[in-house]
Amino acid sequence: MGNRLSKIYTRTGDQGDTGLGDGARVRKDHARVEAFGTVDELNSTLGLLLTHELPEEVRACLVEVQHRLFDLGGELSIPGHLMLQEASVTELEQTLDTLNEALAPLKEFILPGGTPAAAVCHLARTVCRRAERRVISLAQDEEVNPVAIRYLNRLSDLLFVMARHLNRVAAVPDVLWRHERHS
């Protein structure tokens, strides 16, 4: 593939704008930049999660998700470019169903926590929800691949279930929200 980034700083963004993948220049706070920037933040949060000891099936899933998120970031940075396919959503749903099968049904809300890995997984879930909101905001004014929104929505669900799965594997209970704690 050759050297794609021979120089890290270009000074072209020093006035508050940045280049999109198609060569167009937009402000750094443009909805498109917010969307792919938050997807990048989510990918970095998953990278943090991957520094933890994880079951191999979780690790493999997260590495694949990181690649899909990189694809999504590229898609968002090049208006009209499509990379994410419906099969990616289906894969998330299959993994979600598999992990959820072994979990006890929820009767209470849970708080982020448990093991350190589960806590980071919850953090990734919240960043994923923000990325989803940013992509939806972009879609109000510009064309966005509808698969991107479904993918992020399903990924946040998967991260919730994955956090519970990580707690279960470690034999650490989920942290339940106690709604009657103010007596």
FENMOZI-V63559 format. One record per residue. N is the residue number from 0. RES is the residue in one letter. PHI is phi in whole degrees, 0 to 359 (NA if undefined). D_CENTER is the distance of its C-alpha to the mean C-alpha in whole Angstrom. Layout:
BEGIN
<<N;RES;PHI;D_CENTER> <N;RES;PHI;D_CENTER>>
END
This chain:
BEGIN
<<0;M;NA;27> <1;G;80;29> <2;N;273;28> <3;R;273;25> <4;L;238;25> <5;S;274;28> <6;K;225;28> <7;I;280;25> <8;Y;255;27> <9;T;238;28> <10;R;69;29> <11;T;286;28> <12;G;258;26> <13;D;293;28> <14;Q;259;29> <15;G;96;26> <16;D;238;25> <17;T;215;23> <18;G;266;23> <19;L;272;21> <20;G;296;21> <21;D;266;24> <22;G;95;26> <23;A;294;26> <24;R;249;26> <25;V;221;24> <26;R;295;24> <27;K;292;21> <28;D;259;20> <29;H;298;20> <30;A;304;17> <31;R;293;16> <32;V;292;16> <33;E;301;14> <34;A;294;11> <35;F;286;11> <36;G;292;11> <37;T;285;8> <38;V;297;6> <39;D;296;8> <40;E;299;8> <41;L;299;4> <42;N;299;6> <43;S;294;9> <44;T;295;8> <45;L;294;7> <46;G;300;11> <47;L;297;12> <48;L;300;12> <49;L;290;13> <50;T;282;16> <51;H;274;17> <52;E;288;19> <53;L;226;17> <54;P;300;19> <55;E;302;19> <56;E;293;18> <57;V;289;14> <58;R;302;15> <59;A;300;15> <60;C;298;12> <61;L;294;10> <62;V;296;12> <63;E;297;12> <64;V;299;8> <65;Q;302;8> <66;H;296;11> <67;R;295;10> <68;L;293;7> <69;F;296;10> <70;D;302;12> <71;L;297;10> <72;G;301;11> <73;G;296;14> <74;E;299;15> <75;L;289;14> <76;S;275;16> <77;I;236;19> <78;P;310;20> <79;G;87;21> <80;H;276;20> <81;L;241;18> <82;M;232;16> <83;L;283;14> <84;Q;246;16> <85;E;303;16> <86;A;301;17> <87;S;294;13> <88;V;293;13> <89;T;300;16> <90;E;300;15> <91;L;298;12> <92;E;297;15> <93;Q;296;17> <94;T;294;15> <95;L;301;14> <96;D;298;18> <97;T;297;19> <98;L;292;18> <99;N;287;19> <100;E;307;22> <101;A;273;23> <102;L;271;22> <103;A;293;25> <104;P;300;24> <105;L;280;23> <106;K;245;26> <107;E;225;25> <108;F;290;22> <109;I;244;20> <110;L;261;19> <111;P;299;16> <112;G;155;18> <113;G;100;20> <114;T;281;20> <115;P;304;18> <116;A;295;15> <117;A;296;15> <118;A;296;15> <119;V;293;12> <120;C;298;10> <121;H;295;11> <122;L;300;10> <123;A;300;6> <124;R;299;7> <125;T;289;8> <126;V;294;6> <127;C;298;4> <128;R;298;8> <129;R;293;9> <130;A;300;7> <131;E;300;8> <132;R;297;12> <133;R;294;12> <134;V;292;12> <135;I;296;14> <136;S;299;16> <137;L;299;17> <138;A;294;18> <139;Q;292;20> <140;D;245;22> <141;E;224;21> <142;E;288;20> <143;V;227;17> <144;N;301;16> <145;P;298;16> <146;V;296;14> <147;A;300;11> <148;I;292;11> <149;R;297;12> <150;Y;298;9> <151;L;294;6> <152;N;297;9> <153;R;290;10> <154;L;296;6> <155;S;296;7> <156;D;297;10> <157;L;299;10> <158;L;295;8> <159;F;297;11> <160;V;294;14> <161;M;297;13> <162;A;299;14> <163;R;296;17> <164;H;299;17> <165;L;298;17> <166;N;296;20> <167;R;298;22> <168;V;300;22> <169;A;274;23> <170;A;59;26> <171;V;246;24> <172;P;290;24> <173;D;297;21> <174;V;272;22> <175;L;274;24> <176;W;285;24> <177;R;259;28> <178;H;286;29> <179;E;254;33> <180;R;280;33> <181;H;261;35> <182;S;259;38>>
END
